[in-house]
Amino acid sequence: MSELSSPIQEQKSSSWFSNFSLPTNLTNQLSNLSSTIIQTTSKVGTAANTFVQKSIQERFLTSNENEQQTSETIKTNKDFTSILNDLGSTVLKSAQQLKQVVEEKTIIGNFTKEQEKFLIDKNIKQRHEETAVLPWIGYEQEEEMKKQILALSQEKRNFLRSPPPGANYHFDMTAIYPVALAILEVDENLNQMRFALVPKQINEESFWRNYFYRVSLIKQSTQLTALTSENANTPSNNETHNSSNKSKPVTSKDSEKVENHLYAVGSSSMQGWRINMEDAHTHILSLPEDKGCAFLAVYDGHGGAKVAQHSCKHLHTRIANQPEFKQGNIETAIRKGYIDFDKEMALDEEMREDLAGTTAICVVIKDDKLYCGNVGDSRAIASINGNVEILSTDHKPNNEDERKRITAAGGWVEFNRVNGNLALSRALGDFIFKRNTDKQPEEQVVTAAPDVVVKTITQDWEFILLACDGIWDVLSNEEVLKFVRTRVAQQMPPEMICEELMTRCLAPNCQMGGLGCDNMTVVLCLLLHGEPYSTLAAKCSKNTSNGDICEELMTRCLAPNCQMGGLGCDNMTVVLCLLLHGEPYSTLAAKCSKNTSNGDVSPSK
């Protein structure tokens, strides 16, 4: 962040007050009007006296005989003069009362008092003379921050709504005064809003407190975005490739396989186009705390890999050590385990200052019961007789319930992001969004409280798949299920299916940083139900047609764009004939799988 500079020049400060001189001018004009009325009345009285005296003299010289009439005329004129003098006094008194009412009783008078109160502190004035810096000066993304701050003055509620209780915000009117003057110099909408609201609907100090609270949120969001970007573009110590070379993705895959008589689990992760790998995952077929319990999880980190890696190592332990877990209440154990684990990280001096966060989707399987806990936008699905069973819901800021919680805790949603920055509304870590001391952990702007889905596993269940949004941004639930099931029917090893799925989702280029350019992680759990893999393969092959394979082949060959009319832009037609030799498809699938190596399926491995 560059050093703040460019103070607003002192000579500009006086022009702000002149912009708001209308109420004071109006009061002065009313006062001047009353004085004018008094002077005019006095002149009228003097003129009347002169007229009377002159009239008397003329009448006296003309007719000494009408003495009685002259006396009556004198009396009448004196009465007229007296009436005019009384009128002048009455007008003077009324004008003075009008001025007093304007100054003390009306909105205009109150506005004048607010203006005087705003300017009266000599220490404040002295501070303004020293410096006045616009709030966006010196920050990265200065123009974007300026645009957002200037937009605040277009919405009245930004000034009428106080910071939420417990918000970590301190307001000092003395310190903020020069900045207020500086913004008023460049924001005409702010001038108009202040004139409309102060003091009719809100006093001066509250007006500025509410406004600068929202300015602070914008600054906080911008700083977080810059720091997150800086972390994301800093190569890790163990990085083995040239991070500055973005012409090619990192397609090497870290794959594993574990299995027993109930499950065959494969996993794979790929860095792809990103500079760093921030994903992590876990698959444990038998937890140390409960041998009959399996645990699977995917963690999609952001702002760094620290929280994702820490969660990968410890979250399952926190869940399994909950008293409720030992009592068989696994759903509650998952809910409490997430919250307690997040609290522990927040108390750790090293972790709480880190800007990183992570999604966390886990599946716990025990006694044919499945429990899926989720925060963030990683996702889990299951295949039941070839149909999609959704196990989680993405937590996005634009979801109505998520938006309500975010705004109630003092945040906002802009561009479908929390405070204009974070693309998901629940996560482990991200402690900068969890600082409202009046809110429970479940009520924070970004919460670690998981949704938990409970299902009963039957013989119709075929497999469970967990993946980060690098997969789901490219393919739908149905497309992923179809892709995986076709390969299960071929009895392909589960880790190889994961690899192929990532290769399918990888973008051929990433000039715009779009779909298919994220880190990718997949965990696939085949549900064997105590039977060999070939039984599951045969089951999946019943509802798999040759057309499915043909469709996938054409999809794989289709170019993402065809601006130059190159490869992958032509019409495509495929006819596939499987030679069964009088045997079921599973026999052919088993035969083909024996002669298939990782190199055949995934050349980039």
HELIX and SHEET records of a PDB file:
HELIX    1   1 GLU A   10  LYS A   12  5                                   3    
HELIX    2   2 SER A   13  ASN A   19  1                                   7    
HELIX    3   3 LEU A   22  THR A   62  1                                  41    
HELIX    4   4 GLU A   67  GLU A  104  1                                  38    
HELIX    5   5 ILE A  107  LEU A  119  1                                  13    
HELIX    6   6 LYS A  122  GLU A  130  1                                   9    
HELIX    7   7 GLU A  142  LEU A  152  1                                  11    
HELIX    8   8 ARG A  157  LEU A  160  1                                   4    
HELIX    9   9 MET A  173  VAL A  186  1                                  14    
HELIX   10  10 GLU A  188  LEU A  197  1                                  10    
HELIX   11  11 GLU A  204  ALA A  232  1                                  29    
HELIX   12  12 LYS A  306  ALA A  320  1                                  15    
HELIX   13  13 PRO A  323  LYS A  326  1                                   4    
HELIX   14  14 ILE A  330  LEU A  347  1                                  18    
HELIX   15  15 GLU A  349  ARG A  352  1                                   4    
HELIX   16  16 GLU A  400  ALA A  408  1                                   9    
HELIX   17  17 PHE A  431  PHE A  433  5                                   3    
HELIX   18  18 PRO A  441  GLU A  443  5                                   3    
HELIX   19  19 ASP A  469  TRP A  472  1                                   4    
HELIX   20  20 ASN A  477  ALA A  489  1                                  13    
HELIX   21  21 PRO A  494  CYS A  505  1                                  12    
HELIX   22  22 TYR A  533  LYS A  542  1                                  10    
HELIX   23  23 ASN A  546  CYS A  557  1                                  12    
HELIX   24  24 TYR A  585  LYS A  594  1                                  10    
HELIX   25  25 ASN A  598  VAL A  601  1                                   4    
SHEET    1   A 6 VAL A 250  GLU A 259  0                                        
SHEET    2   A 6 TYR A 263  GLY A 272 -1                                        
SHEET    3   A 6 MET A 520  LEU A 527 -1                                        
SHEET    4   A 6 TRP A 461  ALA A 467 -1                                        
SHEET    5   A 6 ARG A 379  ILE A 384 -1                                        
SHEET    6   A 6 ASN A 387  ILE A 390 -1                                        
SHEET    1   B 4 ASP A 279  ILE A 284  0                                        
SHEET    2   B 4 CYS A 293  HIS A 302 -1                                        
SHEET    3   B 4 GLY A 357  THR A 358 -1                                        
SHEET    4   B 4 LEU A 428  GLY A 429 -1                                        
SHEET    1   C 5 ASP A 279  ILE A 284  0                                        
SHEET    2   C 5 CYS A 293  HIS A 302 -1                                        
SHEET    3   C 5 ALA A 360  LYS A 366 -1                                        
SHEET    4   C 5 LYS A 369  VAL A 375 -1                                        
SHEET    5   C 5 ASP A 451  THR A 456 -1                                        
SHEET    1   D 2 VAL A 413  GLU A 414  0                                        
SHEET    2   D 2 ARG A 417  VAL A 418 -1                                        
END                                                                             
